[in-house]
Amino acid sequence: MATQLSNVEKELEKILPEDVINALQSGYKVFQGEADQLDDLIKHSGVLLKKASQRFTTTQLILGIAGVAVIAIIAAKKAVDAASNDDEASYDSHKKDAAHTSAKTA
């Protein structure tokens, strides 16, 4: 029994820091708009998920994926808010410039 357990442990692929880094880098690049990195994201995430599924229970995997999803939702919300704030600032600046220009011509 003990030898079977040690054989199973040897067969399990360890989750390396490189696996996590590759998945995060690919995700960041896709988030930044580099659509050509989507294939890399899927590949790296698949490798990470395969290794994690060998190590963790189903409940642990579900909770881990839910945690990652929550973080992704928060990051996307902040990115949308930042983009809308930039648009509003640009619009307000343009509006002030237009008012200033029209005041000069009048």
LINPEZI-V239963 format. One record per residue. SS is DSSP state (alpha for helix, beta for strand, coil for the rest). D_CENTER is the distance of its C-alpha to the mean C-alpha in Angstrom with 2 decimals. Layout:
SS;D_CENTER + SS;D_CENTER
This chain:
coil;41.28 + alpha;40.03 + alpha;39.93 + alpha;37.95 + alpha;35.34 + alpha;35.14 + alpha;34.88 + alpha;31.95 + alpha;30.19 + alpha;30.86 + alpha;29.48 + coil;26.13 + coil;23.62 + coil;22.17 + coil;18.48 + coil;18.47 + alpha;16.42 + alpha;15.95 + alpha;14.27 + alpha;11.55 + alpha;11.39 + alpha;11.43 + alpha;8.55 + alpha;6.34 + alpha;8.31 + alpha;8.10 + alpha;4.44 + alpha;5.36 + alpha;8.54 + alpha;7.88 + alpha;6.39 + coil;9.58 + coil;11.64 + coil;12.57 + alpha;13.22 + alpha;15.15 + alpha;12.22 + alpha;11.38 + alpha;14.12 + alpha;12.86 + alpha;9.45 + alpha;11.79 + alpha;14.24 + alpha;12.35 + alpha;10.66 + alpha;14.22 + alpha;15.87 + alpha;13.91 + alpha;14.62 + alpha;18.19 + alpha;18.85 + alpha;17.53 + alpha;19.67 + alpha;22.64 + alpha;22.33 + coil;21.40 + coil;23.22 + alpha;22.06 + alpha;21.79 + alpha;19.67 + alpha;17.24 + alpha;17.17 + alpha;16.69 + alpha;13.89 + alpha;11.96 + alpha;13.00 + alpha;11.78 + alpha;8.17 + alpha;8.73 + alpha;10.44 + alpha;7.96 + alpha;5.55 + alpha;9.06 + alpha;10.20 + alpha;7.77 + alpha;8.67 + alpha;12.18 + alpha;12.53 + alpha;11.64 + alpha;14.18 + alpha;16.61 + alpha;16.53 + alpha;17.18 + alpha;19.93 + alpha;21.45 + alpha;21.64 + alpha;23.30 + alpha;25.69 + alpha;26.61 + alpha;27.26 + alpha;29.30 + alpha;31.25 + alpha;31.99 + alpha;33.18 + alpha;35.26 + alpha;36.91 + alpha;37.68 + alpha;39.21 + alpha;41.28 + alpha;42.42 + alpha;43.40 + alpha;45.26 + alpha;47.09 + alpha;48.31 + alpha;49.68 + coil;51.48
